[in-house]
């Protein structure tokens, strides 16, 4: 069972253009399919449709489609996120 805080963070990460599903899986243990189900369950229908259209085919959401030189989960300019389990380098 996920806490409300975890669900909010997963939704936030799923909306971010440059956060791949791999990062969500690494941090929360949810596969892409499980993230899609979570989004479907927790978003309004109109928001779900917008998110799904935005994510489909977006190369930055899928590690296999990303450029090879991008080897990190988060933007190098992104500030530290509280309770983020991915350590800083």
Phi, psi and omega per residue, in radians:
X1 nan 2.299 -3.133
X2 -1.626 2.508 3.056
X3 -1.343 2.839 3.100
X4 -1.054 -0.633 3.123
X5 -1.120 -0.750 3.099
X6 -1.101 -0.784 -3.130
X7 -1.079 -0.764 3.113
X8 -1.061 -0.736 -3.138
X9 -1.182 -0.693 3.104
X10 -1.091 -0.783 3.120
X11 -1.089 -0.752 3.116
X12 -1.067 -0.789 3.128
X13 -1.134 -0.663 3.138
X14 -1.151 -0.582 3.122
X15 -1.305 -0.464 -3.114
X16 -1.171 2.285 -3.089
X17 -1.122 -0.663 -3.003
X18 -1.688 0.059 3.104
X19 -1.618 1.956 -3.121
X20 -1.305 2.786 3.089
X21 -1.063 -0.494 3.106
X22 -1.046 -0.634 3.133
X23 -1.171 -0.681 3.110
X24 -1.167 -0.714 3.117
X25 -1.140 -0.737 3.125
X26 -1.069 -0.749 -3.046
X27 -1.474 -0.631 -3.027
X28 -2.094 -0.117 3.107
X29 1.318 0.371 3.133
X30 -1.832 2.276 3.068
X31 -1.297 2.964 3.112
X32 -0.992 -0.760 -3.137
X33 -1.071 -0.719 3.125
X34 -1.190 -0.609 3.079
X35 -1.133 -0.747 3.122
X36 -1.061 -0.764 3.109
X37 -1.118 -0.736 3.112
X38 -1.066 -0.778 3.132
X39 -1.104 -0.750 3.138
X40 -1.064 -0.686 -3.085
X41 -1.306 -0.622 -2.991
X42 -1.752 -0.193 3.130
X43 -1.758 2.699 2.981
X44 -1.146 2.757 -3.091
X45 -0.997 -0.735 -3.121
X46 -1.181 -0.678 3.107
X47 -1.192 -0.679 3.096
X48 -1.035 -0.811 -3.139
X49 -1.099 -0.738 3.100
X50 -1.089 -0.803 -3.119
X51 -1.127 -0.788 -3.093
X52 -1.108 -0.740 3.111
X53 -1.129 -0.634 -3.121
X54 -1.211 -0.687 -3.042
X55 -1.408 -0.622 -3.078
X56 -1.034 2.158 3.089
X57 1.399 -0.062 -3.133
X58 -1.276 2.056 -3.045
X59 -1.173 -0.488 -3.096
X60 -1.298 -0.260 -3.141
X61 -1.526 -0.162 -3.106
X62 -2.205 2.070 -3.065
X63 -1.002 -0.673 -3.110
X64 -1.103 -0.446 -3.120
X65 -1.669 -0.097 -3.114
X66 -1.333 2.795 3.047
X67 -1.137 2.542 -3.085
X68 -1.091 -0.538 -3.098
X69 -1.311 -0.173 3.084
X70 -1.613 1.835 -3.075
X71 -2.158 0.481 3.132
X72 -2.247 2.819 -3.140
X73 -1.464 -0.623 -3.065
X74 -2.134 2.763 -3.125
X75 -1.062 2.458 -3.137
X76 -1.126 -0.340 -3.137
X77 -1.668 -0.052 -3.103
X78 -1.265 2.350 3.113
X79 -1.273 2.817 -3.142
X80 -1.051 2.353 3.119
X81 -1.790 2.268 -3.118
X82 -1.120 2.480 3.123
X83 1.118 0.370 3.083
X84 -1.416 2.204 -3.067
X85 -1.462 -0.095 3.106
X86 -1.518 2.062 -3.055
X87 -1.249 2.681 3.080
X88 -1.338 2.697 3.104
X89 -1.789 nan nan
